[in-house]
């Protein structure tokens, strides 16, 4: 199992929901953190909490719908002078639920793709070459299991595009100690999932992070968090490595 203690992880969307729980989970295991949100004020609470757990942590801000803001964030991270070994592209946006889906506006697609596809792709392209050069790294992209719902076309299409990029990039590093995989928390009661979702956010732990801890040199997998609900991290990693194979 991959050791995360004293290494650095970037978590996008860390101020609330699944990203917040992920930050606490990683801090409990001694991982230093770079916590992203749209505004530095949003991460004040989680930043304080993880530091109290004894890890080092910084906050960065970026509006993921603006590529120039993402670029500025990446520059700020580089200026920290730390080695980012883990990237968790957790942040995402569900633009709207369109009952009259034949009237879906173009902006549902453009905004969804900026936030859910282009921003994580930019982040991957920034850190992946450095990971390859070092011969170690983990990238975990949060996708969605939404299917057959044209009411959420912009969101689901942007996540499908992220899946495609992840699998394609994963093929370039498969068999190495640089691993790129997908995760999906399931339908949880978060700001994105809404109050009527069937699952508590805590049900996504440890499955939402298992792609960071696997150590079998396989990429391109869909590690759906509900498959690991209620398991210890060690058991979840063993299950992921045994039952989930690379798609190549």
C-alpha positions in Angstrom: 0.0 0.0 0.0 1.3 3.4 -0.9 2.8 5.4 2.0 1.4 9.0 2.1 3.0 10.2 5.4 5.1 13.4 4.9 4.3 13.5 1.2 2.2 16.3 -0.4 -1.3 16.1 -1.9 -3.3 18.7 -3.8 -7.1 18.4 -3.2 -9.4 20.6 -5.3 -12.8 21.5 -3.8 -11.4 20.8 -0.3 -13.6 23.3 1.6 -16.7 21.2 1.8 -18.4 17.9 1.1 -16.3 15.0 -0.2 -13.2 17.1 -0.6 -13.4 18.2 3.0 -13.7 14.6 4.3 -10.9 13.6 2.0 -8.6 16.3 3.5 -9.3 15.1 7.0 -8.7 11.5 6.0 -5.4 12.2 4.4 -4.3 14.4 7.3 -5.1 11.5 9.7 -2.5 9.5 7.8 0.2 12.2 8.0 -0.1 13.5 4.4 0.7 17.2 3.9 -2.0 19.1 2.0 -2.5 21.8 -0.5 -6.2 22.7 -0.3 -8.0 24.4 -3.1 -11.3 26.3 -3.0 -12.8 29.2 -4.9 -11.7 31.6 -2.2 -9.1 31.4 0.5 -11.7 32.3 3.1 -13.6 29.1 2.3 -10.7 26.8 3.4 -10.0 28.5 6.7 -11.8 25.9 8.7 -10.4 22.8 7.1 -6.9 24.4 7.0 -7.0 24.8 10.7 -8.4 21.3 11.3 -5.8 19.5 9.3 -2.9 21.5 10.8 -4.2 20.5 14.3 -3.7 16.9 13.2 0.1 17.7 12.9 0.5 18.0 9.1 1.7 20.9 7.0 -0.9 22.6 4.9 -1.4 25.5 2.5 -4.5 26.9 0.9 -4.8 28.1 -2.7 -7.7 29.6 -4.6 -8.9 29.4 -8.2 -12.1 29.8 -10.1 -12.0 26.6 -12.1 -14.2 28.0 -14.8 -11.4 30.5 -15.7 -8.3 28.8 -17.2 -6.2 31.9 -16.3 -7.2 31.4 -12.7 -6.2 27.8 -12.8 -2.8 28.8 -14.3 -2.3 31.3 -11.5 -3.1 28.7 -8.9 -0.6 26.3 -10.4 2.1 29.0 -10.4 1.3 29.6 -6.7 1.7 25.9 -5.9 5.1 25.8 -7.7 6.2 28.8 -5.6 5.6 26.7 -2.4 8.6 24.7 -3.3 7.1 21.3 -2.3 6.9 18.1 -4.3 3.3 17.2 -5.1 3.0 13.4 -5.3 -0.8 13.1 -5.2 -3.4 15.1 -7.1 -7.0 14.6 -6.3 -9.2 16.4 -8.8 -12.3 16.4 -6.6 -13.9 19.7 -7.4 -16.9 19.7 -9.8 -20.1 21.6 -10.6 -23.5 20.4 -11.6 -24.8 23.4 -13.5 -28.6 22.6 -13.7 -31.3 20.0 -13.8 -33.3 20.7 -17.0 -36.8 19.1 -17.0 -37.3 20.7 -20.4 -34.0 19.3 -21.6 -34.7 20.1 -25.3 -34.2 23.7 -24.2 -30.8 23.0 -22.6 -28.7 26.2 -23.1 -25.3 26.0 -24.6 -23.9 27.5 -21.4 -24.7 24.2 -19.6 -22.1 22.6 -21.7 -19.5 25.3 -21.9 -19.5 25.9 -18.1 -19.6 22.2 -17.3 -16.6 21.5 -19.5 -14.6 24.4 -18.2 -14.9 23.2 -14.6 -15.3 19.4 -14.8 -13.0 18.6 -17.8 -10.7 21.4 -18.8 -9.5 22.5 -15.3 -8.6 18.9 -14.2 -6.9 18.3 -17.5 -4.8 21.5 -17.0 -3.9 20.3 -13.5 -2.9 16.8 -14.8 -0.8 18.2 -17.6 1.0 20.4 -15.1 1.9 17.7 -12.6 2.1 14.5 -14.7 5.5 15.3 -16.4 7.1 15.9 -13.0 5.7 12.6 -11.7 7.0 10.7 -14.7 10.4 12.3 -14.3 10.6 11.2 -10.6 9.0 7.8 -11.4 6.3 8.2 -8.8 2.9 9.9 -8.4 -0.9 9.3 -8.2 -3.6 11.3 -9.9 -7.2 10.6 -9.0 -10.1 12.2 -10.9 -13.6 12.3 -9.6 -16.2 11.3 -12.1 -19.9 10.6 -12.0 -22.0 7.5 -12.5 -25.0 9.5 -13.9 -26.4 7.7 -17.0 -29.5 8.1 -19.2 -30.4 11.5 -17.8 -30.6 14.1 -20.5 -31.8 16.5 -17.8 -28.1 16.7 -16.7 -26.5 16.5 -20.1 -23.9 19.2 -19.7 -22.7 17.7 -16.4 -22.7 14.1 -17.5 -21.0 14.9 -20.9 -18.2 16.8 -19.1 -17.6 13.9 -16.8 -17.6 11.4 -19.7 -15.0 13.6 -21.3 -12.9 13.5 -18.1 -13.2 9.7 -18.1 -11.9 9.6 -21.7 -8.9 11.9 -20.9 -8.1 9.9 -17.8 -8.1 6.5 -19.5 -6.1 7.8 -22.5 -3.5 9.4 -20.3 -3.4 6.4 -18.1 -2.4 4.2 -21.0 0.9 6.2 -21.2 1.9 5.4 -17.7 0.3 2.0 -17.1 2.8 -0.4 -15.6 4.8 2.3 -13.9 4.6 3.8 -10.4 2.8 6.8 -11.8 -0.9 5.9 -11.7 -4.0 7.7 -13.0 -7.4 6.5 -12.0 -11.0 7.5 -11.6 -13.2 7.6 -8.5 -16.9 8.2 -8.0 -18.4 8.9 -4.5 -21.8 7.8 -5.5 -24.9 9.9 -4.9 -24.2 11.6 -1.6 -26.0 14.3 0.4 -23.6 17.2 -0.5 -24.1 20.6 -2.1 -23.7 18.9 -5.5 -25.8 15.8 -4.7 -28.6 17.6 -2.9 -30.4 16.9 0.3 -32.4 14.0 -1.0 -29.5 11.8 -2.1 -29.6 8.3 -0.6 -26.1 8.2 0.8 -24.3 10.1 3.5 -21.0 11.8 2.4 -19.1 9.6 4.9 -20.1 6.5 2.9 -17.6 7.6 0.2 -14.7 6.9 2.6 -12.4 5.1 2.1 -13.4 4.4 -1.5 -13.0 7.9 -2.7 -9.3 7.8 -1.8 -8.4 4.2 -2.6 -6.9 5.2 -5.9 -4.2 7.1 -4.0 -3.2 4.1 -1.9 -3.2 1.3 -4.5 0.3 0.2 -5.4 0.0 -2.2 -8.3 1.0 0.0 -11.2 -2.4 -0.1 -12.9 -4.1 3.0 -14.4 -7.3 3.8 -16.1 -9.6 2.1 -13.6 -13.0 3.2 -12.3 -12.8 2.7 -8.6 -16.4 3.4 -7.6 -16.5 4.4 -3.9 -19.7 2.5 -3.0 -17.8 -0.7 -3.7 -15.7 -0.1 -0.6 -18.2 1.4 1.8 -17.7 0.2 5.4 -14.3 -1.3 4.7 -11.0 -0.5 6.3 -8.5 1.3 4.0 -6.3 -1.8 4.0 -9.2 -4.0 2.9 -10.4 -1.5 0.3 -6.9 -1.4 -1.2 -6.7 -5.2 -1.3 -10.1 -5.4 -3.0 -9.2 -2.7 -5.6 -5.9 -4.3 -6.5 -7.5 -7.8 -6.8 -10.8 -7.0 -8.5 -10.2 -3.9 -10.6 -8.0 -4.3 -13.6 -6.6 -1.7 -16.0 -8.7 -1.4 -19.2 -5.8 -1.9 -21.6 
